[in-house]
């Protein structure tokens, strides 16, 4: 039995989120605003990215350290060529019980069947409005909701388990909460999740005034829907999940701002250029790629990574309200597009 590895606050390591690219075909303002990520933006070159072999090697080491779940992120991970080949090898790693993928969904008809055949079963799909025009404005590419809904229904037909993530921002799309809930309540097998707008990175124009909290959303929902809470399925489950009493569907909340879950966070994050981060709001990463390319063996690398986790003390969401606006702006956090959600 693997000895439990914990950080400074006694949190075990259970999840590894792997970014496979920093590129994306959307320009959502809360993640990758066009003003910064324009047509001339220099994304990483191929040799800067971790190879599939390097990702597999790192994943095996983390599995031996106690990781049970992997999530593939980006950027937009479906832009990484031959991603299904990576899924296939990760699916064979001893100890890995679950692999998921976070995507904007636009390319699922193109790649979904190969990913499913490789062993992928769970998708998190970003969709921030039911209104075509509004969603096109949010993704800043003019891609309407109808195109993503087609992809969702296709993925459902293959057999994927699907969660739809809606980032709610005051003054932008909070009026879409009820229409989104109505729609996905009737779509069996799809869980809608409301995500509080978070200050990931420094480029998304975040401030407290734009946050619509879980409490506010529940007050809206309670006027029309009959919901009951579902108990957490496992230690460290992030989403607070509710069931529609009169349907076979669920909805959830990611409450990083109003109800921090730092105390039970079990997630390690791996950037596409091979750096470890202990938090979505981190500033500095630990460079794993350079160590591997310099020839370190697995045993020595594992010892180092255990030590890195043992020193982990991230709890940004717990202390966010204690940080002044000036200090928050001065804190150069990694961007969502770099590390994935």
N, C-alpha and C positions, 0 to 999 in steps of 0.2 A: 504494500500500500504506500502511495506517495505521501511523504510527510507534508503537512499543510504549510505552505509558505505565506507569510503575512507581512503587511507593511507596518509602519510606525503606529498606526491606529488599530492594528489587529485585523485589518481587512484582508481576506484571502484573495488570490488571483484565480479567476474563473473564466474570464472572457478576454479574447484578443480581437481587436478591430484592426483590419488590415486595409490600408489605402493602396490601391493598385495604380492610380494615376492622379495627377493634379489637374487634368483637363476636364472640361464639361461643355456640353452643347447648349446649356441654358446659361442665363446671366441673372439669376434671382438676386434681388437687391440685398436680401439678408445674408447672402453667402458669397456671391461673386459679382458685385456691381460692375456694370459695363464701363463706367468711368475709370475704373482701375484695371479691370481685366479686358482691355480693348483688343482690337484686331491685331495690334502690334505687340501684345503681351508675350513675353518669352516664358513658355512653359518648360518643364524639365526635358532634357534630351534623353534618349533611350538608355544610354549607358549610365545615367544618373539614377534611373529607377532600379529598384530591386528586380532581379530576374525571378521567374517562377521557381527556379531551383533554390534561390536564396530565401524566398518566402516559405517554401516547403521546409527548408532546414530550420528556420526560425520557429515556424509553427510546431514542428516536432519537439523542439526544445521546450517551448512554452507548454505543450501538452504534458511533457514529463514533469513540469513544475505545477500542474494542477489545472491548466486551462481545459475547459470542456466545450466551450462554444466559440465559434469563429464568425465574424461578420466582415464581409467584403464591402469596402466603401471606395470613395474617390475624393474629389472630383466625381465624375460619372463613370463608374466601373465598367459599364458596357462598352466604353470606348477603348478599353484595353484589349488588344488583339488576342484571339484564342483563349479568352478567359475560361471557357469550359474546360480547357486542359488543366488549368490550375485547380478548379473545383474538383476535378476527378482525383488528383493526387492528394489534395487536402482531405478528401472524403475517406481516404484509406489510412489516415494517421490514427494510430492506436490512442484511445482516450478521448478523441473528438466525437462528441455526441450530436452536435448540431452545427449547421452552417447556414447563415443567412446572407442576404445581399440587399443593400440600400441603393435605390435607383430612382431617376425621374420617370422611368418607365417607357420613354419614347422608343427605345430600340428592342422592346421585348418580343415583338413578333419576329424580329430578325434573329435574335439569339436565344429566346426562351426555351425552345425544345432541346437544343444542345446542352443548355445549362441544366435542365431537368434530367436529361439522360445521364449527365455527369454526376448527379446526386444532390443537386441543390433543390431544396424544398420550400424555403421561406423567402418571401420578398417584402421589403418595406418600400413603398412607393410614395414619393412626395407629390402632393396635390393640394394647393392652397386655396382653391375656389371652385365652385361649380359653374360659375358664370364664365363663358368662353372668353369674352373680351377682357375681363379683369384678370383671369389667369394668364392670358397672353401678355398683359402689362407686367405682372409679377415676374414671370420668367424672362421678360424683356427680349423674347424671340418671336412673339406673336403666336406661340403654340397654344391652341385652344384646348379646353378641358376635354372636349369630345374625343380628341385624338388619344388622350391618356386613358380615358374610360374604355375605349376600344382595346387598348393594350392590356388593361386590367382584366377585362372579360376574356381575352385570349389566354392570359396567364392562368386564370381560373379554370378554363376548359382543359388545360394541360394537367392541372392538379396542384398548383402552387397554393400554399397558405399565404394569405396576403394581409398586410397591415397598410393602411393609408395614413400618411403623416401630413397634418395641416399645421403650418406655423401661423399662429394668429397674431396679427398686429393691429393695435388700435388705430382707427382712422383709415385703414386699408381694406381689411377683409373680415372684420368681426361680424358683419351682417351676413356672412356666408355660413356661419356656424349652424344655424337651424336648417337651411337647405342641404348642407353636406350631411347632417345627421339624418334627415329624412331619407335622403338617397341611399346612404350606406346601411341604414337600418334594414332596408328591404333586400340588400345584396348579401345573401347567406355566404358565410365563409370569409367575409372581409371585415376587419376591425378598423374603425376610424379612430385615430389618435390625435388629440389636440396638443400642440407643443407650444409652450410659452416662449415668446420671442426672447432669445438669449444674446448676451454680449460676447459672442464668439469672435475672436479677432478684434480688430479696431476699425474695420472699414464698412460696417453695415449700418451705421447711423443709429445705433441702439441708445435708448435711454429708458428709464423706468416708466415714463409716461406712455410709452408705446406697448407696454406689457398688458395683456388681458389675462388675468389670473384664472386658475382653475375655479376658484370660488365664484368669480363673475360668470364664467361659462356655465357652471352648474346652475346658477340662478336663472340663466336664460333657458337652459334645457328643462329644468323642473316645471316650467310653465306648460310644456307640451308632452314631455316624455316621462314614462314611469321606469325609473332605473334603480337597480340595487347593486351595492358593491360586491366585487368578487375578491376573495382572499388571495394574497400573493401566492404564486405557485412555487417560488424558490427564493432563497436568500439573495438579496441584491436585485430583485426585479425592480426595474425603474418605473414602469408604467403603473399608474393607479387605474385599475380596470373596473368597469361597470357593465352590467348586463341589462338589456332591454327585457322587461318582464313579459312583454307581449310579442316577443320575436326571438329568433335564434341567433341574434347578433350582439356584439359587444362594442363598447367604445372605451377609450383610455385617455389618460392625461400624462404628459411629461412636464413635471412641475419644477424645473431646475431653479426658477426664480423665486416662486412663492413658498415652495415646500421642498427644501433641499434634500437630496438623497446621498450626499457625500459619505455619510457615516456607514453606508452599506455598499459603496461602489467597489466593484470587483474587476474593473475594466483596465486592461493595458491597451495602448494604441500604438500602431506601427505606421509611420508615414511612408509614402511611396518611395522616398529616397532613403529609407532604412533607419529612421530614428525612432526610439522609444519615447512615448509621452505617457505620463501617468494621469493626465486629465485633459478634457476637451478645452479647458481654459489655460493650459500650460503656456509657459514662456520659452523654456529651453528643453531640448530633447537630448537623449543619450544616443550617440552614433554607433549603431550595431553594424551597419554596412561596411564601414572602414575596417573594423576589426576582422570581419569575415574575409574581406578582400586582401587583408594582410596575412591571412593564413591561420588564424586562431582555430584550435580544434573544438569540437562540440562540448567536451567536458569543461574546458576552461571557460568557454562562452557561457555555458549554463551557470557556472559559479558566479560569473560577473552579473548575469541577469537576475539571479536570485538576490544578490547584494543590492542591485538597483531597486528591486521591488521592496526589499526590507527597509530601504531609506525613504520610500515614497511617503510624503506627508501632504499631498494635495487635498484641499478642501475649499476651493474658491467659492463655491455657491453658498457655503455656510458663512463666509466672511464678506460677501459682496456688499452688504448694506453698511459694513464698517469702513469701507474704502471710499474716500472722497472722489468726486468726479474728476478732479485733476489727477489724482493718483491712478484712477482707472484708465484714463486716457494715456497716461505715461507708460502703463503696463503693456508691453508689446506682445500680446497674446498671438498664438498661432491662428491662422485663418481656417474656417470650416472647410473651404475648398481644398486645403492642404492635408488636413487630417481626417476629414469625414465626420459625419454626425454620430 
